[in-house]
């Protein structure tokens, strides 16, 4: 009877150890899954921002190709170009 009790106790300890080890690995896997979900959400947000910037740049490029008034306005503003009878005044901010 004593040997049987020792064997049952040994099996119980092994079972509890295996359960604790499995629980620990499950907890680690869950933490890793949560971290990856957060990373995915951040990556999706950055992708959406990049796509919005791309659409804006495509819109500007289309206007530069097809809208001469816009091209003139951009050249005047960024390159400080003027017509022959105009003057440009620059002020320090």
Secondary structure as UniProt FT lines:
FT   HELIX           2..66
FT   HELIX           68..79
FT   TURN            84..85
//
